[in-house]
Amino acid sequence: MPPQGTGAGWRWTENQLDEIARRMSDSGMSIEAIDRVLADLRAAEEARERLAWDDKIEEDIDDLDGAEAEFSQTMEMEAKKRKDVEEMAKAMKAAQEELAELGAKKDELNKKMRECRAKVESNILTRPGKSGYKEALERVKATSKKYDENKKGAKQAAAAAKYPLPKFAGKGSKAALLAVTGVHQDGQKWTEAHF
């Protein structure tokens, strides 16, 4: 007549205990002895239950320790992720600040360049009391025109001269030598009448 259930968690049923008491009584045991046997069975049952609970508690503790370790590891990973995110956020903020600073510097440089360009243009074109670019350009044009007129007048004067300018035959160094020495290719020298 095995007890109900299996393993450490089994229990005697009341019917089983009554059957045990009846058989012990039929065997001639006294009521006091039967009560002691039943009390021992119940005590053993309670001891087994306590052990079962202790084992269960130990298992639960082990499970809790494992869960706590896993939770701690998870928290460490989450903390690392948060730290990485914070560092990334700081880096992004620093980059944005640097970009903003560079943008401000660029705007300032552009502003200074515009101011300098405006000053240069103002000094060249409209500077009061001094010759500006327009005046200088007009002077250059006038000088060039006067030079062209003088050159044209010189050509006209040469064409109208009584004696023509000497012409030399040949090219290069020979012609240059004739021009320097005044000796013509036929060996005759130029006289003052030729000029």
Beta strands, then each sheet from edge to edge (+ up, - down):
end
